[in-house]
Amino acid sequence: MPTPRGGRRVETGVNPSALEHRLYHSGKGIGVVLALTFAAYLPALRYSFVLDDRGQILDNPAVHSWHFLPTYFTAHVWAGLLPQVLGNYYRPVFLLWLRLNDAVFGNSAWGWHLTTILAHVLATLLVYFLAVRLGVSRVASLLSALIFGLHPAHIEAVAWISGVTEPLLGVFLLACFLAYVRWRREGARRWKVISLALFALALGEKETAVILPGLLLLYDLMFESRSADLALKAGGPVGAEQRRMLELRKAFTWCAKALGRTWPYFFLILLYIPARLHALKGFSHIATPLGLKQLVFTWPSLIWFWIRHLIWPFGLSTFYDFPAVVHPKLGNFILPALYDVGAGVALWAGVRRSRAAAFFAIWMILPLLPLLDFRIFVANDIVHDRYLYLPSVGLAILIALLLEKVCAGAAQWQGIPVSLLAAAASLAVVLGFGTLSESFYFRDDLTFYAYNLSRAPNNPIAQCDYAADLAERGFYGPALEKLTGVVNQNPNYWAAVYNLALTYYKIGKLPQAEKYFLEAILIDPYNPDEHLYLGMTWFKAGRTDQAIASVRQAIAIDPAGFAYHFALGVMLKARGDLGGALQEFKEELAVNPRQQAAAAQIQEIEKQAPQSGP
């Protein structure tokens, strides 16, 4: 058998025909797994845009034109709508993904869903390659991909268009890691260059990518440092002091070599940090002001939430009744802490004798560590199942390894234990059914908000979103009742105050609308929509000068806001300033070419203007 590049001879232990037979059937197996994964999310092709999809895609001018491409790298991800608001997400590659999808599919939701599902299918394939590369048998690798592909905890990341940040990060990070492994084993430098390029894309796609150098160092320590161990053993018996010196020397040697191999990844992070600082005006910003004690008090419940949803991913939602723990008690602190310790002990006992299992256990934990500082998230929105996407890679492979070990020695069919085949079939049915049956609530806005409210009836975000959707559909009475309740309980919750004002505006109760728009501005003076609608409220009340000033304030915050210049043009036209109105309508058409109403107004004013000529 020829020696591959890198000088390492491969010993398979089987004859070539048997190996080809296994590889052939392995190829068919992963094809089946990928087909099942795609089929589980097939209903999502009929789903529409929901939740953040509207603001992040449909109403975001930065997504609809290549003109905004440079701003992707200089501002936060929501800057297209909220340029004056401080953001915590620097994701230029994600914005580029949105722009590409918009260029191809426009407002056709099925196309966006298709690319999201395909990203998840690709990530599932890479999970299979990852397991194989790190020494997991092909049967267990197939089972790992099956568990990962069908795991219901991925519903939020795959059935929701805006959740594509997780599959995209999974694709970039897994491919980056695999390219690094190939470079380490083959020595071809092109693989390291590819790995670094993929890491740069991963950093620009989502912040969690910063964990990758840690995974690479662990891989080098656990899989590529065997030669040093063998050299130590080959030296024969030595004294205790000499052995300690050899161990210390080995540790220093490994650290030096590992850092020599991974320093370019740390260098990319050093380049990423100033770009992030410039775009976000700081590395991150606290959205939920909590002290260190409250963080620590909440950690046991938060960790137990992650464990439960990884192991039993059913009855899921996008919102949960999960407030921060301010006063620790038996149910919200002591018991979850005991559960966490028990789970940790069980995990350690299960993986301590297997190098691969230990590595994937760390893979399961490492992506969750940055989430422990959940102050960057909005209150009542600190837990999401989509954050389990990367950790579930480690879980899927651990479960596959466990089942393979339990089923070893059982009766076989085609060289595979029958009990393992039965376990795989059972998992496919249970997980596939869970994904198919529980993704339905992403079908449309009303279904989404109603379902989330049923799962989290005390969550003010779920309450507010449901009420706002009711108002949009014309059910103003129920919407006002629910929004009033949310505002009474959470008077500083901007979204509830703003939507209450907007609902009053829609039904023509202008004094109430004015009151709550002013309150919303006091809570957050940098949201342009509140200034726009306050101006429209004053305009309807006959206070045109105040209305114009308010709309100008909205434009100052967001010059590219949809219909902002149009609204100002209407007001100037009503005041008799046709020249100013014409200029504003032209500005509207320049920033929003799809605004046909502005084009009609321009045509009307130009017809009214006196014709110049001889």
Rosetta blueprint (number, residue, H / E / L):
1 M L
2 P L
3 T L
4 P L
5 R L
6 G L
7 G L
8 R L
9 R L
10 V L
11 E L
12 T L
13 G L
14 V L
15 N L
16 P H
17 S H
18 A H
19 L H
20 E H
21 H H
22 R H
23 L H
24 Y H
25 H H
26 S H
27 G H
28 K H
29 G H
30 I H
31 G H
32 V H
33 V H
34 L H
35 A H
36 L H
37 T H
38 F H
39 A H
40 A H
41 Y L
42 L H
43 P H
44 A H
45 L H
46 R H
47 Y L
48 S L
49 F L
50 V L
51 L L
52 D H
53 D H
54 R H
55 G H
56 Q H
57 I H
58 L H
59 D L
60 N L
61 P H
62 A H
63 V H
64 H L
65 S L
66 W H
67 H H
68 F H
69 L H
70 P H
71 T H
72 Y H
73 F H
74 T L
75 A L
76 H L
77 V L
78 W L
79 A L
80 G L
81 L L
82 L L
83 P L
84 Q L
85 V L
86 L L
87 G L
88 N L
89 Y L
90 Y L
91 R L
92 P H
93 V H
94 F H
95 L H
96 L H
97 W H
98 L H
99 R H
100 L H
101 N H
102 D H
103 A H
104 V H
105 F H
106 G L
107 N L
108 S L
109 A H
110 W H
111 G H
112 W H
113 H H
114 L H
115 T H
116 T H
117 I H
118 L H
119 A H
120 H H
121 V H
122 L H
123 A H
124 T H
125 L H
126 L H
127 V H
128 Y H
129 F H
130 L H
131 A H
132 V H
133 R H
134 L L
135 G L
136 V L
137 S L
138 R H
139 V H
140 A H
141 S H
142 L H
143 L H
144 S H
145 A H
146 L H
147 I H
148 F H
149 G H
150 L H
151 H L
152 P H
153 A H
154 H H
155 I H
156 E H
157 A H
158 V H
159 A L
160 W L
161 I H
162 S H
163 G H
164 V H
165 T H
166 E H
167 P H
168 L H
169 L H
170 G H
171 V H
172 F H
173 L H
174 L H
175 A H
176 C H
177 F H
178 L H
179 A H
180 Y H
181 V H
182 R H
183 W H
184 R H
185 R H
186 E H
187 G L
188 A L
189 R H
190 R H
191 W H
192 K H
193 V H
194 I H
195 S H
196 L H
197 A H
198 L H
199 F H
200 A H
201 L H
202 A H
203 L H
204 G H
205 E H
206 K L
207 E H
208 T H
209 A H
210 V H
211 I H
212 L H
213 P H
214 G H
215 L H
216 L H
217 L H
218 L H
219 Y H
220 D H
221 L H
222 M H
223 F H
224 E L
225 S L
226 R H
227 S H
228 A H
229 D H
230 L H
231 A H
232 L H
233 K H
234 A H
235 G L
236 G L
237 P L
238 V L
239 G L
240 A H
241 E H
242 Q H
243 R H
244 R H
245 M H
246 L H
247 E H
248 L H
249 R H
250 K H
251 A H
252 F H
253 T H
254 W H
255 C H
256 A H
257 K H
258 A H
259 L H
260 G H
261 R H
262 T H
263 W H
264 P H
265 Y H
266 F H
267 F H
268 L H
269 I H
270 L H
271 L H
272 Y H
273 I H
274 P H
275 A H
276 R H
277 L H
278 H H
279 A H
280 L H
281 K L
282 G L
283 F L
284 S L
285 H L
286 I L
287 A L
288 T L
289 P L
290 L L
291 G L
292 L H
293 K H
294 Q H
295 L H
296 V H
297 F H
298 T H
299 W H
300 P H
301 S H
302 L H
303 I H
304 W H
305 F H
306 W H
307 I H
308 R H
309 H H
310 L H
311 I H
312 W L
313 P L
314 F L
315 G L
316 L L
317 S L
318 T L
319 F L
320 Y L
321 D L
322 F L
323 P L
324 A L
325 V L
326 V L
327 H L
328 P L
329 K L
330 L H
331 G H
332 N H
333 F H
334 I H
335 L H
336 P H
337 A H
338 L H
339 Y H
340 D H
341 V H
342 G H
343 A H
344 G H
345 V H
346 A H
347 L H
348 W H
349 A H
350 G H
351 V H
352 R L
353 R L
354 S L
355 R H
356 A H
357 A H
358 A H
359 F H
360 F H
361 A H
362 I H
363 W H
364 M H
365 I H
366 L H
367 P H
368 L H
369 L H
370 P H
371 L H
372 L H
373 D L
374 F H
375 R H
376 I H
377 F L
378 V L
379 A L
380 N L
381 D L
382 I L
383 V L
384 H L
385 D H
386 R H
387 Y H
388 L H
389 Y L
390 L L
391 P H
392 S H
393 V H
394 G H
395 L H
396 A H
397 I H
398 L H
399 I H
400 A H
401 L H
402 L H
403 L H
404 E H
405 K H
406 V H
407 C H
408 A L
409 G L
410 A L
411 A L
412 Q E
413 W E
414 Q L
415 G L
416 I E
417 P E
418 V H
419 S H
420 L H
421 L H
422 A H
423 A H
424 A H
425 A H
426 S H
427 L H
428 A H
429 V H
430 V H
431 L H
432 G H
433 F H
434 G H
435 T H
436 L H
437 S H
438 E H
439 S L
440 F H
441 Y H
442 F H
443 R L
444 D L
445 D H
446 L H
447 T H
448 F H
449 Y H
450 A H
451 Y H
452 N H
453 L H
454 S H
455 R H
456 A L
457 P L
458 N L
459 N L
460 P H
461 I H
462 A H
463 Q H
464 C H
465 D H
466 Y H
467 A H
468 A H
469 D H
470 L H
471 A H
472 E H
473 R L
474 G L
475 F L
476 Y H
477 G H
478 P H
479 A H
480 L H
481 E H
482 K H
483 L H
484 T H
485 G H
486 V H
487 V H
488 N H
489 Q H
490 N L
491 P L
492 N L
493 Y L
494 W H
495 A H
496 A H
497 V H
498 Y H
499 N H
500 L H
501 A H
502 L H
503 T H
504 Y H
505 Y H
506 K H
507 I L
508 G L
509 K L
510 L H
511 P H
512 Q H
513 A H
514 E H
515 K H
516 Y H
517 F H
518 L H
519 E H
520 A H
521 I H
522 L H
523 I H
524 D L
525 P L
526 Y L
527 N L
528 P H
529 D H
530 E H
531 H H
532 L H
533 Y H
534 L H
535 G H
536 M H
537 T H
538 W H
539 F H
540 K H
541 A L
542 G L
543 R L
544 T H
545 D H
546 Q H
547 A H
548 I H
549 A H
550 S H
551 V H
552 R H
553 Q H
554 A H
555 I H
556 A H
557 I H
558 D L
559 P L
560 A L
561 G L
562 F L
563 A L
564 Y H
565 H H
566 F H
567 A H
568 L H
569 G H
570 V H
571 M H
572 L H
573 K H
574 A H
575 R L
576 G L
577 D L
578 L H
579 G H
580 G H
581 A H
582 L H
583 Q H
584 E H
585 F H
586 K H
587 E H
588 E H
589 L H
590 A H
591 V H
592 N L
593 P L
594 R L
595 Q L
596 Q H
597 A H
598 A H
599 A H
600 A H
601 Q H
602 I H
603 Q H
604 E H
605 I H
606 E H
607 K H
608 Q H
609 A L
610 P L
611 Q L
612 S L
613 G L
614 P L
